[in-house]
């Protein structure tokens, strides 16, 4: 028996050394991270009698990278995203947490078939430039990935890539093929332009209603395009960024969000509601956004301050759009909105629904200070407005349910929205404070506090004004530890 035991030990040692030799031959490396964040917020609890919500979430990642040969490599990233106490209550006898999944898994082939293009195939994060249209949403516990392929080619100071993403696939339910969504994108980048780089975009969303609705757009299509460019760099001692994107094509979700509306009234007393006030089945997209940023660093001043002025404009749908049959709300695609529109994430998702498709203006001042070694203090102030005011767009206000005009007598030459001629465009102001401490090369500690001071229009759009005794301010704070190995 002792001999058999020693034989077994010898076999295990041999397997270990053989496995080690294979790992060395394939050049396999391992890494990972653990990120834990505690959050406390009143942003969902506008009633003065409600307590704030709080929770702790952890993201765990284990990475394996294999350089297989000179032209082929592979990367696998396992991830667990979980909230403390969910599926693993301490008073239960068994850990029921099964949150481990595949976050990324792709292989890369260089110079595919001698074409000069590199192919990256599989589940992967896709980040373009500053995360405006394609980002990994890294702030969220799960983050965003795409199932697809990227073909890229670089030459001299330029590069280009083709991106395919199977964004949504229905294979098991009959009649659900129209809910499939595919993304096709062409992206190019040119270095050395105006002290920086110029990027161009052409993105097609091939969406047969999947993101818009279900029965509401049956028979309609939702295939549309985003065309634009981004220039960023440094000139005259200033950091700058300027970008513009235009969207055209079909907008199947228009009929679901702002349906064709007729107001039934008493003949001779009130006129019929303007028949152009709403969309039927399919509308045409006519949306755009632009953003500018200018920053200046003062490295010879105490705390090395950097000040940035920031403005973003995302178009919305107004009365004129409805009359023309155009959907005017800009869709930010697969962006990282947390980076742009305030850390409290009050103006997500990408469709513009959180401003009731009236668009968004973001006027911001951002300050970065270095008060001590390994410490960074950031302060951002955002002032948010809709792109179109309720007062100037009574038809939109009526369709979205902000007001009713059934008791107002009007002439036949007027639209039915005269009772809605109230309300400006200011949504509120947000202050974001962030303190970052690089504890050591592998550990980063982050402390954050945000406060949103809401205007009446914000409550009106979000429906929080229906609560008696609602708050005018919302707060959010967090403490986060990010450990990499």
WODATA-V78872 format. One record per helix or strand. SS is the DSSP state (@ for helix, = for strand). FROM is the first residue (numbers start at 1). TO is the last residue. Records with the same first field share a line. If there is no record, write none. Layout:
SS=FROM-TO ; FROM-TO
This chain:
@=2-26 ; 112-114 ; 177-179 ; 215-217 ; 253-257 ; 319-324 ; 337-340 ; 353-355 ; 394-399 ; 418-420 ; 456-462 ; 464-466
==28-41 ; 47-47 ; 53-67 ; 72-83 ; 100-109 ; 118-124 ; 134-134 ; 146-155 ; 158-168 ; 181-193 ; 196-207 ; 222-235 ; 238-251 ; 259-259 ; 279-279 ; 283-297 ; 306-314 ; 326-327 ; 334-334 ; 360-372 ; 375-385 ; 426-440 ; 443-454 ; 470-470 ; 473-484
